[in-house]
Amino acid sequence: AAQIRQPRNLIIANLTAKLLARLHTQLVRLLLPEGYLVISGIIEPDIPAMEELFIAAPLAKERMLTEKEWVCYVLRRDAADGRS
């Protein structure tokens, strides 16, 4: 995320929950309104912390996918979050 300077319509981050939490602010900042953020690399015990952090305005959960103990979220940024 540190190397990306321009906002994007789609960001995919397959990282540990710890790294996703550290990068949360940057990931949200770099996501355009109505853009999608896909986060994965999350294991079941980290679900509550990740949902508390990521599933909040301006992001909304579009989908949650699971495979064994692994979890992936597809999140969408609100179009009306005041960002141009």
HTML snippet that shows the backbone in 3Dmol.js (N, CA, C, O; Angstrom):
<script src="https://3Dmol.org/build/3Dmol-min.js"></script>
<div id="view" style="width:600px;height:400px;position:relative"></div>
<script>
const pdb = `
ATOM      1  N   ALA A   1       0.824  -1.201   0.000  1.00  0.00           N
ATOM      2  CA  ALA A   1       0.000   0.000   0.000  1.00  0.00           C
ATOM      3  C   ALA A   1       0.859   1.252   0.000  1.00  0.00           C
ATOM      4  O   ALA A   1       0.440   2.282  -0.528  1.00  0.00           O
ATOM      5  N   ALA A   2       2.035   1.187   0.573  1.00  0.00           N
ATOM      6  CA  ALA A   2       2.898   2.364   0.630  1.00  0.00           C
ATOM      7  C   ALA A   2       3.352   2.789  -0.757  1.00  0.00           C
ATOM      8  O   ALA A   2       3.649   3.965  -0.964  1.00  0.00           O
ATOM      9  N   GLN A   3       3.416   1.870  -1.712  1.00  0.00           N
ATOM     10  CA  GLN A   3       3.879   2.189  -3.055  1.00  0.00           C
ATOM     11  C   GLN A   3       2.758   2.704  -3.957  1.00  0.00           C
ATOM     12  O   GLN A   3       3.037   3.289  -5.004  1.00  0.00           O
ATOM     13  N   ILE A   4       1.532   2.504  -3.585  1.00  0.00           N
ATOM     14  CA  ILE A   4       0.393   2.957  -4.384  1.00  0.00           C
ATOM     15  C   ILE A   4       0.043   4.376  -3.943  1.00  0.00           C
ATOM     16  O   ILE A   4      -0.192   4.632  -2.762  1.00  0.00           O
ATOM     17  N   ARG A   5       0.011   5.286  -4.900  1.00  0.00           N
ATOM     18  CA  ARG A   5      -0.282   6.677  -4.561  1.00  0.00           C
ATOM     19  C   ARG A   5      -1.648   7.140  -5.069  1.00  0.00           C
ATOM     20  O   ARG A   5      -2.260   8.029  -4.477  1.00  0.00           O
ATOM     21  N   GLN A   6      -2.118   6.551  -6.143  1.00  0.00           N
ATOM     22  CA  GLN A   6      -3.395   6.949  -6.732  1.00  0.00           C
ATOM     23  C   GLN A   6      -4.499   6.007  -6.257  1.00  0.00           C
ATOM     24  O   GLN A   6      -4.295   4.794  -6.203  1.00  0.00           O
ATOM     25  N   PRO A   7      -5.664   6.552  -5.912  1.00  0.00           N
ATOM     26  CA  PRO A   7      -6.788   5.703  -5.504  1.00  0.00           C
ATOM     27  C   PRO A   7      -7.173   4.715  -6.609  1.00  0.00           C
ATOM     28  O   PRO A   7      -7.019   5.005  -7.795  1.00  0.00           O
ATOM     29  N   ARG A   8      -7.668   3.562  -6.211  1.00  0.00           N
ATOM     30  CA  ARG A   8      -8.005   2.467  -7.128  1.00  0.00           C
ATOM     31  C   ARG A   8      -9.447   2.019  -6.936  1.00  0.00           C
ATOM     32  O   ARG A   8     -10.050   2.230  -5.883  1.00  0.00           O
ATOM     33  N   ASN A   9      -9.989   1.388  -7.991  1.00  0.00           N
ATOM     34  CA  ASN A   9     -11.327   0.792  -7.927  1.00  0.00           C
ATOM     35  C   ASN A   9     -11.321  -0.577  -7.271  1.00  0.00           C
ATOM     36  O   ASN A   9     -12.341  -1.024  -6.746  1.00  0.00           O
ATOM     37  N   LEU A  10     -10.176  -1.243  -7.300  1.00  0.00           N
ATOM     38  CA  LEU A  10     -10.054  -2.588  -6.748  1.00  0.00           C
ATOM     39  C   LEU A  10      -8.709  -2.728  -6.068  1.00  0.00           C
ATOM     40  O   LEU A  10      -7.666  -2.432  -6.650  1.00  0.00           O
ATOM     41  N   ILE A  11      -8.748  -3.184  -4.821  1.00  0.00           N
ATOM     42  CA  ILE A  11      -7.532  -3.497  -4.077  1.00  0.00           C
ATOM     43  C   ILE A  11      -7.702  -4.899  -3.521  1.00  0.00           C
ATOM     44  O   ILE A  11      -8.716  -5.208  -2.894  1.00  0.00           O
ATOM     45  N   ILE A  12      -6.707  -5.749  -3.752  1.00  0.00           N
ATOM     46  CA  ILE A  12      -6.708  -7.112  -3.225  1.00  0.00           C
ATOM     47  C   ILE A  12      -5.523  -7.238  -2.284  1.00  0.00           C
ATOM     48  O   ILE A  12      -4.386  -6.962  -2.667  1.00  0.00           O
ATOM     49  N   ALA A  13      -5.789  -7.654  -1.057  1.00  0.00           N
ATOM     50  CA  ALA A  13      -4.737  -7.785  -0.056  1.00  0.00           C
ATOM     51  C   ALA A  13      -4.841  -9.157   0.599  1.00  0.00           C
ATOM     52  O   ALA A  13      -5.750  -9.404   1.391  1.00  0.00           O
ATOM     53  N   ASN A  14      -3.921 -10.039   0.272  1.00  0.00           N
ATOM     54  CA  ASN A  14      -3.859 -11.379   0.849  1.00  0.00           C
ATOM     55  C   ASN A  14      -2.714 -11.373   1.858  1.00  0.00           C
ATOM     56  O   ASN A  14      -1.579 -11.731   1.543  1.00  0.00           O
ATOM     57  N   LEU A  15      -3.043 -10.957   3.076  1.00  0.00           N
ATOM     58  CA  LEU A  15      -2.051 -10.759   4.129  1.00  0.00           C
ATOM     59  C   LEU A  15      -2.572 -11.343   5.435  1.00  0.00           C
ATOM     60  O   LEU A  15      -3.738 -11.725   5.533  1.00  0.00           O
ATOM     61  N   THR A  16      -1.716 -11.410   6.419  1.00  0.00           N
ATOM     62  CA  THR A  16      -2.163 -11.860   7.735  1.00  0.00           C
ATOM     63  C   THR A  16      -3.080 -10.805   8.343  1.00  0.00           C
ATOM     64  O   THR A  16      -3.055  -9.642   7.940  1.00  0.00           O
ATOM     65  N   ALA A  17      -3.877 -11.213   9.301  1.00  0.00           N
ATOM     66  CA  ALA A  17      -4.780 -10.275   9.973  1.00  0.00           C
ATOM     67  C   ALA A  17      -3.992  -9.140  10.623  1.00  0.00           C
ATOM     68  O   ALA A  17      -4.436  -7.992  10.613  1.00  0.00           O
ATOM     69  N   LYS A  18      -2.848  -9.450  11.178  1.00  0.00           N
ATOM     70  CA  LYS A  18      -2.017  -8.428  11.827  1.00  0.00           C
ATOM     71  C   LYS A  18      -1.583  -7.355  10.821  1.00  0.00           C
ATOM     72  O   LYS A  18      -1.657  -6.162  11.114  1.00  0.00           O
ATOM     73  N   LEU A  19      -1.132  -7.779   9.643  1.00  0.00           N
ATOM     74  CA  LEU A  19      -0.719  -6.817   8.615  1.00  0.00           C
ATOM     75  C   LEU A  19      -1.914  -6.049   8.054  1.00  0.00           C
ATOM     76  O   LEU A  19      -1.817  -4.847   7.807  1.00  0.00           O
ATOM     77  N   LEU A  20      -3.028  -6.727   7.855  1.00  0.00           N
ATOM     78  CA  LEU A  20      -4.231  -6.042   7.373  1.00  0.00           C
ATOM     79  C   LEU A  20      -4.655  -4.952   8.354  1.00  0.00           C
ATOM     80  O   LEU A  20      -5.033  -3.854   7.943  1.00  0.00           O
ATOM     81  N   ALA A  21      -4.593  -5.252   9.634  1.00  0.00           N
ATOM     82  CA  ALA A  21      -4.956  -4.261  10.651  1.00  0.00           C
ATOM     83  C   ALA A  21      -4.016  -3.057  10.587  1.00  0.00           C
ATOM     84  O   ALA A  21      -4.462  -1.915  10.689  1.00  0.00           O
ATOM     85  N   ARG A  22      -2.729  -3.307  10.421  1.00  0.00           N
ATOM     86  CA  ARG A  22      -1.750  -2.212  10.326  1.00  0.00           C
ATOM     87  C   ARG A  22      -1.985  -1.343   9.099  1.00  0.00           C
ATOM     88  O   ARG A  22      -1.756  -0.135   9.141  1.00  0.00           O
ATOM     89  N   LEU A  23      -2.439  -1.950   8.005  1.00  0.00           N
ATOM     90  CA  LEU A  23      -2.619  -1.234   6.743  1.00  0.00           C
ATOM     91  C   LEU A  23      -4.040  -0.712   6.523  1.00  0.00           C
ATOM     92  O   LEU A  23      -4.319  -0.098   5.493  1.00  0.00           O
ATOM     93  N   HIS A  24      -4.927  -0.947   7.468  1.00  0.00           N
ATOM     94  CA  HIS A  24      -6.341  -0.594   7.319  1.00  0.00           C
ATOM     95  C   HIS A  24      -6.549   0.830   6.810  1.00  0.00           C
ATOM     96  O   HIS A  24      -7.237   1.031   5.810  1.00  0.00           O
ATOM     97  N   THR A  25      -5.975   1.803   7.472  1.00  0.00           N
ATOM     98  CA  THR A  25      -6.174   3.205   7.095  1.00  0.00           C
ATOM     99  C   THR A  25      -5.703   3.476   5.678  1.00  0.00           C
ATOM    100  O   THR A  25      -6.385   4.165   4.920  1.00  0.00           O
ATOM    101  N   GLN A  26      -4.555   2.946   5.314  1.00  0.00           N
ATOM    102  CA  GLN A  26      -4.023   3.140   3.964  1.00  0.00           C
ATOM    103  C   GLN A  26      -4.905   2.475   2.914  1.00  0.00           C
ATOM    104  O   GLN A  26      -5.163   3.056   1.860  1.00  0.00           O
ATOM    105  N   LEU A  27      -5.363   1.269   3.195  1.00  0.00           N
ATOM    106  CA  LEU A  27      -6.205   0.556   2.237  1.00  0.00           C
ATOM    107  C   LEU A  27      -7.504   1.312   1.976  1.00  0.00           C
ATOM    108  O   LEU A  27      -7.921   1.456   0.827  1.00  0.00           O
ATOM    109  N   VAL A  28      -8.135   1.790   3.030  1.00  0.00           N
ATOM    110  CA  VAL A  28      -9.390   2.533   2.876  1.00  0.00           C
ATOM    111  C   VAL A  28      -9.132   3.847   2.141  1.00  0.00           C
ATOM    112  O   VAL A  28      -9.913   4.235   1.272  1.00  0.00           O
ATOM    113  N   ARG A  29      -8.060   4.521   2.478  1.00  0.00           N
ATOM    114  CA  ARG A  29      -7.729   5.800   1.838  1.00  0.00           C
ATOM    115  C   ARG A  29      -7.501   5.638   0.338  1.00  0.00           C
ATOM    116  O   ARG A  29      -7.844   6.526  -0.442  1.00  0.00           O
ATOM    117  N   LEU A  30      -6.929   4.520  -0.063  1.00  0.00           N
ATOM    118  CA  LEU A  30      -6.595   4.294  -1.468  1.00  0.00           C
ATOM    119  C   LEU A  30      -7.748   3.718  -2.297  1.00  0.00           C
ATOM    120  O   LEU A  30      -7.601   3.502  -3.499  1.00  0.00           O
ATOM    121  N   LEU A  31      -8.879   3.473  -1.662  1.00  0.00           N
ATOM    122  CA  LEU A  31     -10.018   2.880  -2.364  1.00  0.00           C
ATOM    123  C   LEU A  31     -10.998   3.967  -2.806  1.00  0.00           C
ATOM    124  O   LEU A  31     -11.465   4.766  -1.995  1.00  0.00           O
ATOM    125  N   LEU A  32     -11.297   3.983  -4.093  1.00  0.00           N
ATOM    126  CA  LEU A  32     -12.250   4.950  -4.638  1.00  0.00           C
ATOM    127  C   LEU A  32     -13.677   4.643  -4.170  1.00  0.00           C
ATOM    128  O   LEU A  32     -13.981   3.494  -3.849  1.00  0.00           O
ATOM    129  N   PRO A  33     -14.559   5.658  -4.126  1.00  0.00           N
ATOM    130  CA  PRO A  33     -15.969   5.394  -3.835  1.00  0.00           C
ATOM    131  C   PRO A  33     -16.523   4.352  -4.809  1.00  0.00           C
ATOM    132  O   PRO A  33     -16.228   4.384  -6.004  1.00  0.00           O
ATOM    133  N   GLU A  34     -17.312   3.448  -4.290  1.00  0.00           N
ATOM    134  CA  GLU A  34     -17.889   2.314  -5.008  1.00  0.00           C
ATOM    135  C   GLU A  34     -16.840   1.283  -5.414  1.00  0.00           C
ATOM    136  O   GLU A  34     -17.149   0.351  -6.157  1.00  0.00           O
ATOM    137  N   GLY A  35     -15.618   1.434  -4.944  1.00  0.00           N
ATOM    138  CA  GLY A  35     -14.559   0.471  -5.232  1.00  0.00           C
ATOM    139  C   GLY A  35     -14.640  -0.729  -4.302  1.00  0.00           C
ATOM    140  O   GLY A  35     -15.319  -0.701  -3.276  1.00  0.00           O
ATOM    141  N   TYR A  36     -13.931  -1.782  -4.687  1.00  0.00           N
ATOM    142  CA  TYR A  36     -13.936  -3.027  -3.924  1.00  0.00           C
ATOM    143  C   TYR A  36     -12.590  -3.264  -3.261  1.00  0.00           C
ATOM    144  O   TYR A  36     -11.534  -3.044  -3.854  1.00  0.00           O
ATOM    145  N   LEU A  37     -12.654  -3.717  -2.017  1.00  0.00           N
ATOM    146  CA  LEU A  37     -11.480  -4.139  -1.268  1.00  0.00           C
ATOM    147  C   LEU A  37     -11.675  -5.610  -0.940  1.00  0.00           C
ATOM    148  O   LEU A  37     -12.644  -5.983  -0.278  1.00  0.00           O
ATOM    149  N   VAL A  38     -10.758  -6.441  -1.403  1.00  0.00           N
ATOM    150  CA  VAL A  38     -10.806  -7.873  -1.123  1.00  0.00           C
ATOM    151  C   VAL A  38      -9.673  -8.165  -0.151  1.00  0.00           C
ATOM    152  O   VAL A  38      -8.503  -7.956  -0.471  1.00  0.00           O
ATOM    153  N   ILE A  39     -10.023  -8.646   1.032  1.00  0.00           N
ATOM    154  CA  ILE A  39      -9.004  -8.988   2.021  1.00  0.00           C
ATOM    155  C   ILE A  39      -9.090 -10.477   2.320  1.00  0.00           C
ATOM    156  O   ILE A  39     -10.173 -11.023   2.534  1.00  0.00           O
ATOM    157  N   SER A  40      -7.944 -11.115   2.328  1.00  0.00           N
ATOM    158  CA  SER A  40      -7.892 -12.551   2.616  1.00  0.00           C
ATOM    159  C   SER A  40      -6.589 -12.844   3.346  1.00  0.00           C
ATOM    160  O   SER A  40      -5.769 -11.955   3.576  1.00  0.00           O
ATOM    161  N   GLY A  41      -6.420 -14.118   3.706  1.00  0.00           N
ATOM    162  CA  GLY A  41      -5.286 -14.495   4.533  1.00  0.00           C
ATOM    163  C   GLY A  41      -5.678 -14.474   6.003  1.00  0.00           C
ATOM    164  O   GLY A  41      -4.825 -14.503   6.890  1.00  0.00           O
ATOM    165  N   ILE A  42      -6.975 -14.424   6.242  1.00  0.00           N
ATOM    166  CA  ILE A  42      -7.534 -14.321   7.589  1.00  0.00           C
ATOM    167  C   ILE A  42      -7.955 -15.715   8.051  1.00  0.00           C
ATOM    168  O   ILE A  42      -8.572 -16.464   7.294  1.00  0.00           O
ATOM    169  N   ILE A  43      -7.624 -16.056   9.279  1.00  0.00           N
ATOM    170  CA  ILE A  43      -8.065 -17.339   9.829  1.00  0.00           C
ATOM    171  C   ILE A  43      -9.239 -17.099  10.780  1.00  0.00           C
ATOM    172  O   ILE A  43      -9.424 -15.997  11.295  1.00  0.00           O
ATOM    173  N   GLU A  44     -10.015 -18.141  10.999  1.00  0.00           N
ATOM    174  CA  GLU A  44     -11.262 -18.032  11.763  1.00  0.00           C
ATOM    175  C   GLU A  44     -11.133 -17.298  13.100  1.00  0.00           C
ATOM    176  O   GLU A  44     -11.997 -16.479  13.411  1.00  0.00           O
ATOM    177  N   PRO A  45     -10.092 -17.551  13.907  1.00  0.00           N
ATOM    178  CA  PRO A  45     -10.010 -16.833  15.188  1.00  0.00           C
ATOM    179  C   PRO A  45      -9.902 -15.310  15.045  1.00  0.00           C
ATOM    180  O   PRO A  45     -10.198 -14.578  15.990  1.00  0.00           O
ATOM    181  N   ASP A  46      -9.483 -14.836  13.880  1.00  0.00           N
ATOM    182  CA  ASP A  46      -9.322 -13.393  13.660  1.00  0.00           C
ATOM    183  C   ASP A  46     -10.571 -12.716  13.096  1.00  0.00           C
ATOM    184  O   ASP A  46     -10.574 -11.501  12.897  1.00  0.00           O
ATOM    185  N   ILE A  47     -11.629 -13.482  12.838  1.00  0.00           N
ATOM    186  CA  ILE A  47     -12.846 -12.926  12.238  1.00  0.00           C
ATOM    187  C   ILE A  47     -13.425 -11.761  13.049  1.00  0.00           C
ATOM    188  O   ILE A  47     -13.684 -10.708  12.465  1.00  0.00           O
ATOM    189  N   PRO A  48     -13.641 -11.895  14.361  1.00  0.00           N
ATOM    190  CA  PRO A  48     -14.256 -10.773  15.093  1.00  0.00           C
ATOM    191  C   PRO A  48     -13.462  -9.472  14.987  1.00  0.00           C
ATOM    192  O   PRO A  48     -14.047  -8.410  14.775  1.00  0.00           O
ATOM    193  N   ALA A  49     -12.162  -9.539  15.129  1.00  0.00           N
ATOM    194  CA  ALA A  49     -11.336  -8.328  15.056  1.00  0.00           C
ATOM    195  C   ALA A  49     -11.363  -7.722  13.662  1.00  0.00           C
ATOM    196  O   ALA A  49     -11.428  -6.501  13.518  1.00  0.00           O
ATOM    197  N   MET A  50     -11.315  -8.562  12.637  1.00  0.00           N
ATOM    198  CA  MET A  50     -11.325  -8.052  11.265  1.00  0.00           C
ATOM    199  C   MET A  50     -12.675  -7.431  10.920  1.00  0.00           C
ATOM    200  O   MET A  50     -12.730  -6.398  10.252  1.00  0.00           O
ATOM    201  N   GLU A  51     -13.758  -8.051  11.371  1.00  0.00           N
ATOM    202  CA  GLU A  51     -15.082  -7.488  11.098  1.00  0.00           C
ATOM    203  C   GLU A  51     -15.271  -6.163  11.825  1.00  0.00           C
ATOM    204  O   GLU A  51     -15.837  -5.223  11.266  1.00  0.00           O
ATOM    205  N   GLU A  52     -14.805  -6.081  13.055  1.00  0.00           N
ATOM    206  CA  GLU A  52     -14.927  -4.833  13.808  1.00  0.00           C
ATOM    207  C   GLU A  52     -14.146  -3.707  13.131  1.00  0.00           C
ATOM    208  O   GLU A  52     -14.602  -2.565  13.095  1.00  0.00           O
ATOM    209  N   LEU A  53     -12.989  -4.027  12.605  1.00  0.00           N
ATOM    210  CA  LEU A  53     -12.132  -3.023  11.984  1.00  0.00           C
ATOM    211  C   LEU A  53     -12.587  -2.642  10.577  1.00  0.00           C
ATOM    212  O   LEU A  53     -12.658  -1.458  10.248  1.00  0.00           O
ATOM    213  N   PHE A  54     -12.895  -3.635   9.748  1.00  0.00           N
ATOM    214  CA  PHE A  54     -13.138  -3.372   8.332  1.00  0.00           C
ATOM    215  C   PHE A  54     -14.599  -3.163   7.958  1.00  0.00           C
ATOM    216  O   PHE A  54     -14.890  -2.440   7.005  1.00  0.00           O
ATOM    217  N   ILE A  55     -15.522  -3.780   8.689  1.00  0.00           N
ATOM    218  CA  ILE A  55     -16.929  -3.659   8.295  1.00  0.00           C
ATOM    219  C   ILE A  55     -17.549  -2.500   9.068  1.00  0.00           C
ATOM    220  O   ILE A  55     -18.330  -2.676  10.003  1.00  0.00           O
ATOM    221  N   ALA A  56     -17.163  -1.316   8.631  1.00  0.00           N
ATOM    222  CA  ALA A  56     -17.636  -0.060   9.217  1.00  0.00           C
ATOM    223  C   ALA A  56     -17.542   0.996   8.130  1.00  0.00           C
ATOM    224  O   ALA A  56     -16.770   0.858   7.180  1.00  0.00           O
ATOM    225  N   ALA A  57     -18.330   2.048   8.276  1.00  0.00           N
ATOM    226  CA  ALA A  57     -18.313   3.116   7.271  1.00  0.00           C
ATOM    227  C   ALA A  57     -16.879   3.587   7.046  1.00  0.00           C
ATOM    228  O   ALA A  57     -16.144   3.780   8.014  1.00  0.00           O
ATOM    229  N   PRO A  58     -16.472   3.773   5.819  1.00  0.00           N
ATOM    230  CA  PRO A  58     -17.277   3.785   4.607  1.00  0.00           C
ATOM    231  C   PRO A  58     -17.357   2.431   3.901  1.00  0.00           C
ATOM    232  O   PRO A  58     -17.797   2.370   2.753  1.00  0.00           O
ATOM    233  N   LEU A  59     -16.941   1.343   4.561  1.00  0.00           N
ATOM    234  CA  LEU A  59     -16.950   0.026   3.920  1.00  0.00           C
ATOM    235  C   LEU A  59     -18.159  -0.791   4.352  1.00  0.00           C
ATOM    236  O   LEU A  59     -18.625  -0.686   5.486  1.00  0.00           O
ATOM    237  N   ALA A  60     -18.656  -1.602   3.431  1.00  0.00           N
ATOM    238  CA  ALA A  60     -19.751  -2.525   3.723  1.00  0.00           C
ATOM    239  C   ALA A  60     -19.374  -3.898   3.183  1.00  0.00           C
ATOM    240  O   ALA A  60     -18.722  -4.015   2.145  1.00  0.00           O
ATOM    241  N   LYS A  61     -19.795  -4.935   3.907  1.00  0.00           N
ATOM    242  CA  LYS A  61     -19.498  -6.302   3.475  1.00  0.00           C
ATOM    243  C   LYS A  61     -20.429  -6.692   2.339  1.00  0.00           C
ATOM    244  O   LYS A  61     -21.651  -6.670   2.487  1.00  0.00           O
ATOM    245  N   GLU A  62     -19.845  -7.048   1.213  1.00  0.00           N
ATOM    246  CA  GLU A  62     -20.603  -7.557   0.069  1.00  0.00           C
ATOM    247  C   GLU A  62     -20.697  -9.078   0.143  1.00  0.00           C
ATOM    248  O   GLU A  62     -21.722  -9.671  -0.193  1.00  0.00           O
ATOM    249  N   ARG A  63     -19.605  -9.694   0.591  1.00  0.00           N
ATOM    250  CA  ARG A  63     -19.549 -11.159   0.584  1.00  0.00           C
ATOM    251  C   ARG A  63     -18.449 -11.638   1.521  1.00  0.00           C
ATOM    252  O   ARG A  63     -17.436 -10.966   1.715  1.00  0.00           O
ATOM    253  N   MET A  64     -18.672 -12.812   2.094  1.00  0.00           N
ATOM    254  CA  MET A  64     -17.660 -13.478   2.911  1.00  0.00           C
ATOM    255  C   MET A  64     -17.517 -14.894   2.371  1.00  0.00           C
ATOM    256  O   MET A  64     -18.502 -15.623   2.257  1.00  0.00           O
ATOM    257  N   LEU A  65     -16.311 -15.274   2.046  1.00  0.00           N
ATOM    258  CA  LEU A  65     -16.034 -16.607   1.518  1.00  0.00           C
ATOM    259  C   LEU A  65     -15.155 -17.352   2.514  1.00  0.00           C
ATOM    260  O   LEU A  65     -14.273 -16.763   3.140  1.00  0.00           O
ATOM    261  N   THR A  66     -15.400 -18.650   2.656  1.00  0.00           N
ATOM    262  CA  THR A  66     -14.572 -19.456   3.550  1.00  0.00           C
ATOM    263  C   THR A  66     -14.125 -20.727   2.848  1.00  0.00           C
ATOM    264  O   THR A  66     -14.833 -21.290   2.014  1.00  0.00           O
ATOM    265  N   GLU A  67     -12.938 -21.154   3.211  1.00  0.00           N
ATOM    266  CA  GLU A  67     -12.417 -22.441   2.763  1.00  0.00           C
ATOM    267  C   GLU A  67     -11.582 -22.995   3.904  1.00  0.00           C
ATOM    268  O   GLU A  67     -10.520 -22.470   4.238  1.00  0.00           O
ATOM    269  N   LYS A  68     -12.094 -24.074   4.493  1.00  0.00           N
ATOM    270  CA  LYS A  68     -11.509 -24.629   5.709  1.00  0.00           C
ATOM    271  C   LYS A  68     -11.446 -23.523   6.754  1.00  0.00           C
ATOM    272  O   LYS A  68     -12.474 -22.923   7.066  1.00  0.00           O
ATOM    273  N   GLU A  69     -10.260 -23.235   7.307  1.00  0.00           N
ATOM    274  CA  GLU A  69     -10.154 -22.205   8.350  1.00  0.00           C
ATOM    275  C   GLU A  69      -9.887 -20.809   7.796  1.00  0.00           C
ATOM    276  O   GLU A  69      -9.762 -19.855   8.564  1.00  0.00           O
ATOM    277  N   TRP A  70      -9.799 -20.678   6.477  1.00  0.00           N
ATOM    278  CA  TRP A  70      -9.458 -19.406   5.838  1.00  0.00           C
ATOM    279  C   TRP A  70     -10.699 -18.606   5.477  1.00  0.00           C
ATOM    280  O   TRP A  70     -11.732 -19.166   5.108  1.00  0.00           O
ATOM    281  N   VAL A  71     -10.582 -17.290   5.588  1.00  0.00           N
ATOM    282  CA  VAL A  71     -11.703 -16.390   5.315  1.00  0.00           C
ATOM    283  C   VAL A  71     -11.258 -15.284   4.360  1.00  0.00           C
ATOM    284  O   VAL A  71     -10.133 -14.791   4.433  1.00  0.00           O
ATOM    285  N   CYS A  72     -12.165 -14.913   3.471  1.00  0.00           N
ATOM    286  CA  CYS A  72     -11.942 -13.816   2.528  1.00  0.00           C
ATOM    287  C   CYS A  72     -13.173 -12.915   2.567  1.00  0.00           C
ATOM    288  O   CYS A  72     -14.305 -13.397   2.551  1.00  0.00           O
ATOM    289  N   TYR A  73     -12.943 -11.613   2.617  1.00  0.00           N
ATOM    290  CA  TYR A  73     -14.035 -10.644   2.584  1.00  0.00           C
ATOM    291  C   TYR A  73     -13.965  -9.833   1.299  1.00  0.00           C
ATOM    292  O   TYR A  73     -12.889  -9.431   0.856  1.00  0.00           O
ATOM    293  N   VAL A  74     -15.126  -9.604   0.714  1.00  0.00           N
ATOM    294  CA  VAL A  74     -15.253  -8.660  -0.392  1.00  0.00           C
ATOM    295  C   VAL A  74     -16.030  -7.481   0.188  1.00  0.00           C
ATOM    296  O   VAL A  74     -17.193  -7.611   0.570  1.00  0.00           O
ATOM    297  N   LEU A  75     -15.372  -6.344   0.245  1.00  0.00           N
ATOM    298  CA  LEU A  75     -15.944  -5.140   0.835  1.00  0.00           C
ATOM    299  C   LEU A  75     -16.120  -4.082  -0.251  1.00  0.00           C
ATOM    300  O   LEU A  75     -15.368  -4.051  -1.225  1.00  0.00           O
ATOM    301  N   ARG A  76     -17.107  -3.227  -0.076  1.00  0.00           N
ATOM    302  CA  ARG A  76     -17.338  -2.159  -1.056  1.00  0.00           C
ATOM    303  C   ARG A  76     -17.417  -0.825  -0.336  1.00  0.00           C
ATOM    304  O   ARG A  76     -18.067  -0.688   0.701  1.00  0.00           O
ATOM    305  N   ARG A  77     -16.743   0.145  -0.911  1.00  0.00           N
ATOM    306  CA  ARG A  77     -16.764   1.490  -0.335  1.00  0.00           C
ATOM    307  C   ARG A  77     -18.044   2.208  -0.733  1.00  0.00           C
ATOM    308  O   ARG A  77     -18.481   2.131  -1.881  1.00  0.00           O
ATOM    309  N   ASP A  78     -18.636   2.902   0.220  1.00  0.00           N
ATOM    310  CA  ASP A  78     -19.857   3.672   0.004  1.00  0.00           C
ATOM    311  C   ASP A  78     -19.621   4.765  -1.033  1.00  0.00           C
ATOM    312  O   ASP A  78     -18.583   5.426  -1.026  1.00  0.00           O
ATOM    313  N   ALA A  79     -20.583   4.947  -1.915  1.00  0.00           N
ATOM    314  CA  ALA A  79     -20.477   5.980  -2.954  1.00  0.00           C
ATOM    315  C   ALA A  79     -20.650   7.375  -2.375  1.00  0.00           C
ATOM    316  O   ALA A  79     -20.136   8.347  -2.929  1.00  0.00           O
ATOM    317  N   ALA A  80     -21.358   7.479  -1.282  1.00  0.00           N
ATOM    318  CA  ALA A  80     -21.687   8.788  -0.712  1.00  0.00           C
ATOM    319  C   ALA A  80     -20.880   9.085   0.544  1.00  0.00           C
ATOM    320  O   ALA A  80     -21.416   9.618   1.515  1.00  0.00           O
ATOM    321  N   ASP A  81     -19.600   8.744   0.530  1.00  0.00           N
ATOM    322  CA  ASP A  81     -18.801   8.976   1.737  1.00  0.00           C
ATOM    323  C   ASP A  81     -18.118  10.341   1.740  1.00  0.00           C
ATOM    324  O   ASP A  81     -17.263  10.611   2.583  1.00  0.00           O
ATOM    325  N   GLY A  82     -18.501  11.202   0.789  1.00  0.00           N
ATOM    326  CA  GLY A  82     -17.976  12.557   0.768  1.00  0.00           C
ATOM    327  C   GLY A  82     -16.657  12.718   0.057  1.00  0.00           C
ATOM    328  O   GLY A  82     -16.101  13.816   0.019  1.00  0.00           O
ATOM    329  N   ARG A  83     -16.150  11.653  -0.503  1.00  0.00           N
ATOM    330  CA  ARG A  83     -14.876  11.716  -1.210  1.00  0.00           C
ATOM    331  C   ARG A  83     -15.138  11.976  -2.686  1.00  0.00           C
ATOM    332  O   ARG A  83     -16.084  11.429  -3.251  1.00  0.00           O
ATOM    333  N   SER A  84     -14.323  12.795  -3.307  1.00  0.00           N
ATOM    334  CA  SER A  84     -14.509  13.054  -4.739  1.00  0.00           C
ATOM    335  C   SER A  84     -13.450  12.375  -5.554  1.00  0.00           C
ATOM    336  O   SER A  84     -13.450  12.484  -6.780  1.00  0.00           O
TER     337      SER A  84
END
`;
const viewer = $3Dmol.createViewer("view");
viewer.addModel(pdb, "pdb");
viewer.setStyle({}, {cartoon: {color: "spectrum"}});
viewer.zoomTo();
viewer.render();
</script>
